[in-house]
Structures are given as structure tokens and as C-alpha cells.
């Protein structure tokens, strides 16, 4: 896991981190535009924490370029519903 560096400015939808597994490497995309306030350094050595606690093992903290963009993001309940709907 390579979390984004502090101070990096991101566009919405921009690839900002990489998660590697034995089989593949996958990009992580920023949900909104803004500046990275902090990348989670713990994940560099223990990326499996994302699998065990996806909400607790955050990848980055971002200061939104436009705070109103946060209103367009899903909360945990909406995301779980989205995943359940996609499984069918």
C-alpha cells in the first residue's frame, strides 16, 4: 500500500494511491478534489488492516477544495446498500 503524500493536491477521480496484492496492483481514486492532509503511514507496512477494518484503516485525510462536495459522498449505510445492490 502506497498512501498519498501530505500536501498533494488531487482532482476528483484522480488516482492517488496504489494497493498491491499477490495477484495485482490497483489504483485508489480520490472521491473529491482537495489537498491531502495526511496519508495513513500504518498501511505501508500492514495493508491487510483495510481488509479487517475498512472504516478504521483510512487511506488518507483530505481537505476538500469545495466543502460542499462532501454532501455528494455516500455514508457507510449508503455504501453498504450500494455494494449489496451491485452483488445482485
N, C-alpha and C positions, 0 to 999 in steps of 0.2 A: 504494500500500500504506500503510495506516494501522495500525502496530503498537499494541498496548495500552500504556497509560502505566504506569510504575513505581508500585507501591503500590495499584493497582486490585485489588479483591477480586472474584473470579469464582466463579460456581457452575458445576458440571459441566454442559456443554451450552449455556452462555451464549455469545451472540455477543460476541466480544471484539476483532475486527479486521475490516478490510474490504480486499479485494483487488479493484482495479478494472482492467478491460481496456477495449479499444476498444468492445466489444460489451455488456459488463455489469459490474455490481458484485456481488461475492459475499462473504457473511459467512464468517468463520472462527470456529469454536466451540471453547471450552475443553474439553479432554478430561477434566479433573478440576477439582474445586473447589480454590481456593487464592488466593494473592496473587502478582501479577506482580512479579517481582524486577527484570526488565529486558525492554524491548521492543527489537527489533533496529532501530536507527535507520538502518542502511545501506539497508534495504528501502524507506524512504520515497522515496529518490531513484533506487534501482536495483531495483525489484521483480522484474525479469527474473531476478535471481540465484536465485530459487526454482525457476525452470524449468531452470536449468543445474546446480544443486546443491541439491536439495530437502532433503537431510540437513544440509548445511553452512550453508545460508541459513536458519537458525532464525528463527521469528517472535517467540517470547517464551520467557523462562525463568520458571518458576512454582514457588513454594514451596507444596507441597501442604498443604491443610488437614488431610488424613489421609494420611500417608505410605504406608499400606497400599494406597491407591487406585492407586499406580503399578503394582502387581502385575497389575492388570486391563488394562493398556495393551499394545498389540502392539509387538514389536520390529520392526526393519527386515525381517527374513526373513518374519515372520508377515504383515506389511503387504503385502509383495510377493506372497505367496501369495493373500491376500485380493483384491488387485487382479486377479491372473490368473484367479481363480475368478469374479469379477464380470464379466470380459470374455467369458465363455462363456455 
